[in-house]
Amino acid sequence: MGGDNTPTKKAHKLCQEEPIAGDAKGTLLVDCTKVEIRADRFGGAGAFTAVPIKKGEIVEFGLARRLPPGCGHDSPFVFTWSEDRTIWAMCSGASPYYNTSLEPNTEMVRDFEKDAFHIVALQDLRAEEELTHTYRSLRWRPAFQELRKAMGIEKEGA
């Protein structure tokens, strides 16, 4: 994907333009109304579209809360929240329930400065379609060792 009109480029631009956390009283900071949490094919819970969503459309947006240092490597339920892999966060909305895929239909765009995120559709999505993204830390984080094995993925640096 290239150019300024790709879903990812549009979402990055939105992250930079949207008011977040205190920019204006009453500003909506979390919206996951297009997403439902349902039982998934793995016997757990997954995120699914509640309505059809077009490629490039924001699926949901929300906030992140940073966690104490060192607590993310062993927990699969928190997000990598820095480029250097040292900061972890829990995120709002339905985001913790997106399963991973090597062929994802969404991408999470993180704004580390504002502790906010947008999730953008990488393709047209039907109502009731499972939402997936590729976990940033899938290839190196200890918490995903069993998942890597099940998916047939080598650990980074192995």
Backbone as CSV, one residue per row, in Angstrom:
resi,resn,N_x,N_y,N_z,CA_x,CA_y,CA_z,C_x,C_y,C_z
1,MET,0.841,-1.183,0.000,0.000,0.000,0.000,0.877,1.234,0.000
2,GLY,0.590,2.167,-0.848,1.376,3.381,-0.903,0.488,4.577,-1.137
3,GLY,1.086,5.723,-1.113,0.337,6.946,-1.350,-0.334,7.456,-0.093
4,ASP,-0.904,8.641,-0.210,-1.536,9.280,0.944,-2.982,8.874,1.142
5,ASN,-3.554,8.079,0.240,-4.961,7.721,0.359,-5.176,6.304,0.871
6,THR,-4.142,5.634,1.336,-4.311,4.298,1.884,-5.020,4.401,3.226
7,PRO,-5.718,3.335,3.663,-6.381,3.377,4.965,-5.434,3.740,6.101
8,THR,-4.215,3.197,6.079,-3.263,3.472,7.149,-2.865,4.936,7.172
9,LYS,-2.559,5.517,6.009,-2.176,6.939,5.942,-3.324,7.818,6.430
10,LYS,-4.563,7.484,6.020,-5.721,8.260,6.456,-5.888,8.169,7.975
11,ALA,-5.718,6.981,8.530,-5.878,6.809,9.974,-4.788,7.552,10.735
12,HIS,-3.558,7.517,10.241,-2.473,8.276,10.898,-2.817,9.760,10.913
13,LYS,-3.363,10.252,9.793,-3.742,11.668,9.709,-4.857,11.963,10.707
14,LEU,-5.846,11.086,10.823,-6.925,11.280,11.788,-6.402,11.323,13.212
15,CYS,-5.466,10.437,13.532,-4.890,10.431,14.882,-4.253,11.773,15.193
16,GLN,-3.661,12.403,14.209,-3.002,13.676,14.429,-3.998,14.831,14.521
17,GLU,-5.174,14.700,13.890,-6.130,15.793,13.836,-7.227,15.719,14.892
18,GLU,-7.598,14.527,15.325,-8.702,14.374,16.265,-8.348,14.910,17.642
19,PRO,-9.287,15.618,18.300,-9.033,16.049,19.678,-9.060,14.840,20.605
20,ILE,-8.091,14.739,21.475,-7.992,13.602,22.382,-7.724,14.098,23.796
21,ALA,-8.328,13.419,24.754,-8.043,13.584,26.180,-7.899,15.034,26.630
22,GLY,-9.012,15.695,26.762,-9.003,17.013,27.362,-8.891,18.163,26.387
23,ASP,-8.847,17.886,25.066,-8.770,18.985,24.112,-10.036,19.839,24.161
24,ALA,-11.162,19.242,24.439,-12.416,19.975,24.564,-13.345,19.201,25.488
25,LYS,-13.948,19.887,26.434,-14.855,19.237,27.376,-16.004,18.586,26.605
26,GLY,-16.297,17.355,26.936,-17.378,16.641,26.283,-16.987,15.922,25.013
27,THR,-15.719,16.005,24.595,-15.260,15.318,23.390,-15.370,13.813,23.583
28,LEU,-15.934,13.118,22.613,-16.018,11.664,22.654,-14.616,11.087,22.517
29,LEU,-14.175,10.310,23.488,-12.812,9.780,23.504,-12.735,8.300,23.140
30,VAL,-13.835,7.588,23.298,-13.881,6.159,22.998,-15.176,5.880,22.238
31,ASP,-15.058,5.209,21.105,-16.246,4.811,20.351,-15.987,3.462,19.714
32,CYS,-16.711,2.473,20.182,-16.604,1.129,19.598,-17.995,0.621,19.221
33,THR,-18.879,1.540,18.837,-20.269,1.185,18.541,-20.438,0.336,17.281
34,LYS,-19.417,0.261,16.435,-19.493,-0.566,15.227,-19.020,-1.995,15.488
35,VAL,-18.681,-2.291,16.755,-18.067,-3.577,17.101,-18.867,-4.275,18.193
36,GLU,-18.973,-5.590,18.075,-19.593,-6.430,19.100,-18.594,-7.497,19.523
37,ILE,-18.678,-7.926,20.763,-17.846,-9.026,21.250,-18.727,-10.275,21.258
38,ARG,-18.246,-11.314,20.586,-18.999,-12.574,20.460,-18.070,-13.751,20.736
39,ALA,-18.673,-14.905,20.944,-17.888,-16.136,21.052,-17.171,-16.341,19.721
40,ASP,-15.895,-16.749,19.795,-15.128,-16.965,18.563,-14.885,-18.447,18.319
41,ARG,-14.252,-18.763,17.211,-14.021,-20.163,16.815,-12.973,-20.861,17.671
42,PHE,-12.274,-20.109,18.524,-11.243,-20.684,19.382,-11.772,-21.045,20.769
43,GLY,-13.062,-20.770,21.014,-13.645,-21.050,22.314,-13.521,-19.898,23.291
44,GLY,-13.095,-18.750,22.804,-12.971,-17.555,23.630,-13.895,-16.466,23.112
45,ALA,-13.426,-15.245,23.175,-14.202,-14.099,22.711,-13.424,-13.378,21.620
46,GLY,-14.139,-12.862,20.648,-13.521,-12.107,19.564,-14.336,-10.872,19.242
47,ALA,-13.729,-9.964,18.490,-14.399,-8.746,18.052,-14.995,-8.991,16.662
48,PHE,-16.234,-8.541,16.467,-16.949,-8.724,15.209,-17.629,-7.412,14.824
49,THR,-17.803,-7.192,13.532,-18.480,-5.986,13.081,-19.962,-6.063,13.428
50,ALA,-20.513,-4.960,13.899,-21.942,-4.857,14.170,-22.688,-4.357,12.937
51,VAL,-21.944,-3.689,12.044,-22.496,-3.102,10.821,-21.467,-3.272,9.709
52,PRO,-21.869,-3.137,8.449,-20.867,-3.141,7.371,-19.935,-1.934,7.532
53,ILE,-18.662,-2.128,7.204,-17.656,-1.071,7.327,-16.845,-1.054,6.034
54,LYS,-16.633,0.117,5.492,-15.893,0.274,4.241,-14.383,0.335,4.484
55,LYS,-13.632,-0.103,3.493,-12.173,0.007,3.517,-11.787,1.461,3.792
56,GLY,-10.853,1.651,4.744,-10.384,2.985,5.092,-11.177,3.657,6.194
57,GLU,-12.332,3.097,6.539,-13.187,3.668,7.586,-12.625,3.323,8.970
58,ILE,-12.809,4.233,9.905,-12.407,3.970,11.283,-13.407,2.984,11.883
59,VAL,-12.907,1.866,12.381,-13.737,0.838,13.000,-14.060,1.247,14.434
60,GLU,-13.050,1.695,15.156,-13.239,2.214,16.510,-12.049,3.082,16.874
61,PHE,-12.227,3.880,17.924,-11.110,4.666,18.454,-11.232,4.698,19.959
62,GLY,-10.088,4.938,20.614,-10.124,4.930,22.065,-8.839,5.410,22.693
63,LEU,-8.737,5.108,23.974,-7.620,5.552,24.800,-6.811,4.370,25.306
64,ALA,-5.577,4.660,25.679,-4.699,3.663,26.296,-4.303,4.162,27.674
65,ARG,-4.159,3.235,28.600,-3.641,3.534,29.937,-2.339,2.782,30.097
66,ARG,-1.269,3.538,30.352,0.054,2.919,30.517,0.110,2.110,31.799
67,LEU,0.852,1.010,31.728,0.995,0.096,32.854,2.388,0.216,33.461
68,PRO,2.575,-0.295,34.672,3.908,-0.260,35.280,4.932,-0.990,34.401
69,PRO,6.172,-0.560,34.440,7.218,-1.182,33.605,7.332,-2.687,33.834
70,GLY,7.603,-3.403,32.740,7.915,-4.823,32.828,6.747,-5.774,32.889
71,CYS,5.517,-5.284,32.921,4.392,-6.201,33.129,3.800,-6.753,31.837
72,GLY,4.298,-6.366,30.686,3.662,-6.769,29.445,4.196,-8.005,28.764
73,HIS,5.413,-8.358,29.033,6.009,-9.487,28.299,5.254,-10.792,28.489
74,ASP,4.678,-11.001,29.652,4.031,-12.274,29.951,2.513,-12.238,29.855
75,SER,1.931,-11.106,29.556,0.477,-10.999,29.445,0.058,-10.790,27.994
76,PRO,-0.797,-11.662,27.468,-1.255,-11.487,26.094,-2.368,-10.449,25.962
77,PHE,-2.801,-9.862,27.072,-3.963,-8.983,27.048,-3.628,-7.500,27.066
78,VAL,-2.353,-7.157,26.949,-1.948,-5.753,26.932,-1.233,-5.459,25.618
79,PHE,-1.091,-4.177,25.309,-0.548,-3.739,24.036,0.858,-3.179,24.197
80,THR,1.715,-3.448,23.212,3.023,-2.808,23.139,2.755,-1.331,22.881
81,TRP,3.303,-0.458,23.730,2.969,0.964,23.627,4.198,1.847,23.448
82,SER,5.228,1.325,22.801,6.416,2.112,22.461,7.159,1.384,21.361
83,GLU,7.921,2.135,20.594,8.717,1.528,19.524,9.841,0.668,20.094
84,ASP,10.336,1.024,21.284,11.466,0.284,21.851,11.047,-0.924,22.701
85,ARG,9.748,-1.243,22.726,9.224,-2.437,23.392,9.368,-2.413,24.914
86,THR,9.385,-1.239,25.516,9.559,-1.145,26.971,8.326,-0.645,27.695
87,ILE,7.344,-0.128,26.965,6.143,0.419,27.593,4.945,-0.407,27.152
88,TRP,4.046,-0.646,28.103,2.857,-1.463,27.870,1.626,-0.659,28.257
89,ALA,0.488,-0.988,27.643,-0.753,-0.288,27.960,-1.932,-1.235,27.813
90,MET,-2.985,-0.929,28.555,-4.270,-1.572,28.298,-5.077,-0.566,27.492
91,CYS,-5.852,-1.064,26.547,-6.599,-0.181,25.660,-8.098,-0.365,25.858
92,SER,-8.831,0.687,25.537,-10.270,0.729,25.776,-11.049,0.032,24.671
93,GLY,-12.346,0.014,24.862,-13.263,-0.498,23.852,-13.140,-1.987,23.624
94,ALA,-13.362,-2.379,22.378,-13.311,-3.790,21.993,-11.915,-4.227,21.586
95,SER,-10.961,-3.301,21.565,-9.622,-3.598,21.040,-8.940,-4.821,21.662
96,PRO,-9.113,-5.121,22.943,-8.441,-6.310,23.485,-8.980,-7.633,22.925
97,TYR,-10.096,-7.591,22.212,-10.730,-8.817,21.736,-10.482,-9.115,20.259
98,TYR,-9.681,-8.289,19.589,-9.341,-8.580,18.190,-8.347,-9.738,18.193
99,ASN,-8.670,-10.803,17.484,-7.729,-11.906,17.351,-6.676,-11.527,16.311
100,THR,-5.559,-12.245,16.339,-4.477,-11.927,15.412,-4.615,-12.723,14.120
101,SER,-4.008,-12.203,13.080,-3.974,-12.867,11.782,-2.769,-12.338,11.012
102,LEU,-2.189,-13.199,10.196,-1.114,-12.743,9.316,-1.692,-12.074,8.071
103,GLU,-3.005,-12.185,7.892,-3.734,-11.492,6.825,-4.869,-10.708,7.481
104,PRO,-4.535,-9.669,8.235,-5.541,-8.943,9.016,-6.493,-8.118,8.153
105,ASN,-7.674,-7.849,8.715,-8.611,-6.976,8.013,-8.697,-5.590,8.655
106,THR,-7.917,-5.365,9.728,-7.829,-4.039,10.343,-6.382,-3.772,10.754
107,GLU,-6.129,-2.513,11.071,-4.834,-2.136,11.613,-5.050,-1.136,12.739
108,MET,-4.359,-1.348,13.855,-4.406,-0.387,14.953,-3.321,0.653,14.722
109,VAL,-3.722,1.907,14.712,-2.796,3.025,14.566,-2.657,3.660,15.944
110,ARG,-1.457,3.585,16.503,-1.215,4.077,17.855,-0.657,5.499,17.828
111,ASP,-1.134,6.318,18.756,-0.573,7.649,18.973,0.012,7.629,20.378
112,PHE,1.315,7.360,20.462,1.975,7.210,21.760,1.961,8.508,22.568
113,GLU,2.005,9.645,21.903,2.024,10.926,22.621,0.693,11.233,23.277
114,LYS,-0.407,10.910,22.596,-1.737,11.197,23.135,-2.343,10.009,23.879
115,ASP,-1.626,8.876,23.916,-2.165,7.644,24.505,-3.556,7.355,23.950
116,ALA,-3.617,7.315,22.639,-4.872,7.087,21.930,-4.617,6.178,20.727
117,PHE,-5.686,5.646,20.177,-5.562,4.791,18.999,-6.803,4.912,18.130
118,HIS,-6.636,4.542,16.874,-7.726,4.334,15.924,-7.499,2.950,15.329
119,ILE,-8.565,2.250,15.033,-8.467,0.994,14.294,-9.175,1.237,12.968
120,VAL,-8.468,0.971,11.880,-8.957,1.261,10.539,-9.165,-0.046,9.761
121,ALA,-10.216,-0.089,8.948,-10.500,-1.250,8.108,-9.546,-1.269,6.916
122,LEU,-8.908,-2.399,6.684,-7.996,-2.555,5.546,-8.710,-3.065,4.301
123,GLN,-9.991,-3.426,4.462,-10.810,-3.911,3.356,-12.270,-3.677,3.719
124,ASP,-13.169,-3.808,2.764,-14.596,-3.742,3.070,-14.944,-4.917,3.979
125,LEU,-15.760,-4.645,4.995,-16.139,-5.674,5.971,-17.658,-5.809,6.009
126,ARG,-18.139,-7.039,6.023,-19.570,-7.312,6.152,-19.970,-7.231,7.623
127,ALA,-21.241,-7.055,7.887,-21.741,-7.140,9.260,-21.486,-8.552,9.774
128,GLU,-21.142,-8.675,11.035,-20.868,-9.934,11.731,-19.569,-10.617,11.300
129,GLU,-18.685,-9.883,10.638,-17.381,-10.422,10.237,-16.395,-10.256,11.392
130,GLU,-15.577,-11.284,11.632,-14.582,-11.172,12.700,-13.519,-10.148,12.329
131,LEU,-13.133,-9.354,13.312,-12.098,-8.337,13.134,-10.764,-8.886,13.623
132,THR,-9.739,-8.725,12.798,-8.406,-9.209,13.164,-7.369,-8.137,12.865
133,HIS,-6.272,-8.211,13.564,-5.095,-7.404,13.242,-3.884,-8.226,13.639
134,THR,-2.726,-7.839,13.163,-1.511,-8.571,13.522,-0.938,-7.955,14.780
135,TYR,-0.800,-8.762,15.808,-0.230,-8.274,17.064,1.201,-7.806,16.804
136,ARG,1.509,-6.595,17.193,2.851,-6.031,16.979,3.948,-6.916,17.547
137,SER,3.672,-7.529,18.669,4.690,-8.302,19.385,4.559,-9.805,19.167
138,LEU,3.783,-10.208,18.192,3.530,-11.627,17.940,4.818,-12.430,17.773
139,ARG,5.805,-11.879,17.088,7.014,-12.632,16.742,8.087,-12.643,17.826
140,TRP,7.918,-11.880,18.911,8.993,-11.838,19.912,8.543,-11.930,21.358
141,ARG,7.313,-11.678,21.671,6.868,-11.606,23.057,6.655,-12.997,23.664
142,PRO,7.202,-13.251,24.860,7.036,-14.555,25.507,5.573,-14.974,25.666
143,ALA,4.668,-14.020,25.879,3.250,-14.337,26.077,2.632,-15.023,24.856
144,PHE,3.242,-14.872,23.680,2.680,-15.439,22.457,3.425,-16.691,21.975
145,GLN,4.208,-17.312,22.830,4.976,-18.499,22.447,4.066,-19.610,21.913
146,GLU,3.013,-19.944,22.637,2.101,-21.017,22.205,1.350,-20.629,20.944
147,LEU,0.965,-19.360,20.841,0.265,-18.883,19.651,1.173,-18.977,18.421
148,ARG,2.441,-18.591,18.562,3.393,-18.714,17.446,3.495,-20.167,17.004
149,LYS,3.579,-21.050,17.985,3.697,-22.477,17.666,2.455,-22.949,16.891
150,ALA,1.265,-22.562,17.354,0.023,-22.963,16.699,-0.096,-22.393,15.286
151,MET,0.462,-21.196,15.087,0.389,-20.545,13.774,1.566,-20.913,12.876
152,GLY,2.554,-21.659,13.405,3.718,-22.038,12.623,4.650,-20.879,12.334
153,ILE,4.768,-19.955,13.289,5.600,-18.759,13.123,6.860,-18.907,13.955
154,GLU,7.994,-18.582,13.358,9.273,-18.590,14.068,9.362,-17.390,14.990
155,LYS,10.009,-17.574,16.133,10.262,-16.458,17.030,11.313,-15.541,16.383
156,GLU,11.095,-14.223,16.501,12.046,-13.254,15.973,13.423,-13.502,16.585
157,GLY,14.443,-13.542,15.754,15.810,-13.743,16.236,16.162,-15.198,16.473
158,ALA,15.225,-16.108,16.194,15.506,-17.540,16.435,16.288,-18.139,15.283
